[in-house]
Amino acid sequence: MTARPEVWLRGPVAGVPAPLQPVAHALLQAVEDMERVVATLDGEQLHRRLGGAASVAFHVRHAAGALDRLCTYAEGRPLDDAQRRALVAEGSGDEKGPELLDRFRAAVAAALEQLRRTDPAELPAPRTIGRAALPTTVLGLLFHAGEHTARHTGQAITTARAINGMETQ
């Protein structure tokens, strides 16, 4: 049986404007990768911190939360109280694998819907991020949403391999 190609090699994601296809591909690849990673770990392993590094559970929670926050900023809205509380809570929790994956999948699904609604003409529109109102654009936020999600997915993969004693490839 031949492995499927990575998401970016499977063609366009339906309804997503062409300039945002790389973001959609990164997010969908992250879902597939996180599903594989989380499936290799039991509850204790998901929350294990090796040498003080973040746990796989943290990377899943943080990727989902950061994706939500970045998409909020891309829409030109400030974070609400629930998002601020979720940010503080990312460092702890005892969710099981299916709960973590449900949270992550929901964040990706919401981001994909936002990508579908995004008018490419709005990509250069100015936006700010955080309380310091750091300058960026809609495109900058959405691109960072994809790359940040991919970065934490990679961290989860590496941490899971170390926990499982797997050899790196």
Secondary structure, DSSP 8 states (H G I E B T S, - for coil): ------GGGS---TT--GGGHHHHHHHHHHHHHHHHHHHT--HHHHH--STT---HHHHHHHHHHHHHHHHHHHTT----HHHHHHHHHTT-----HHHHHHHHHHHHHHHHHHHHH--GGGTT-EEEETTTTEEEEHHHHHHHHHHHHHHHHHHHHHHHHHHHT----
